[in-house]
Amino acid sequence: MVIVYLFRILILISLAIIFYTIIKYFRNPERYLRIAKEERGFFFLDDPKNSQRNFQIVYKGCSFEGEKYLGTTEESFEVVDINISVRNPLELRGLSRDDLYFLEKEILTRYPHANITWKHPIDQLLLSKK
C-alpha cells in the first residue's frame, strides 16, 4: 500500500520536472536567437539592467555581438560606448549599408547616449563611398 503511494508521488514529481523542463526550453532566449537566424529575421537579446553583459543581435541570418561600456553623461551613468563585431564574417554576404543603419537605429533606441563603433570588416563598408 505504501509502495503505491510512493510510486504515485514519484510520478507526480517526474511530471512536474518534465513540465518545468518544457517551459524552460520554450522560454530560452538562445532558442529565439537560433530561430531568428534560421528564418533570417531580427532578434535583439539584451539584459539592459546589466551593463557588463554583452548583447546579441541576429539580423538577416547574421549574428552580431555588442560590447557595452559604462560611462558618464551629464545626468547619470549610462552606456556610452558600444563595440559591435560579427561572429562569422562570411554571414555578412548580402547585408547592405542600410541594414547596418537599421541596426544602429535599433541599438540607439535602447541606448540613446551610446557611441557605436563597428569592428572589422563592417567598418570598411561604412567607410567606403556609395
Protein Blocks (a to p, Z undefined) as FASTA:
>chain_A
ZZmmmmmmmmmmmmmmmmmmmmmmmmpmklmmmmmmmnopadddddfklmkbccdddeeh
iacdddddddddfkbccdfbdcdddfblmlmgopafklmmmmmmmmmmmmmmbccddddf
klmmmmpcZZ
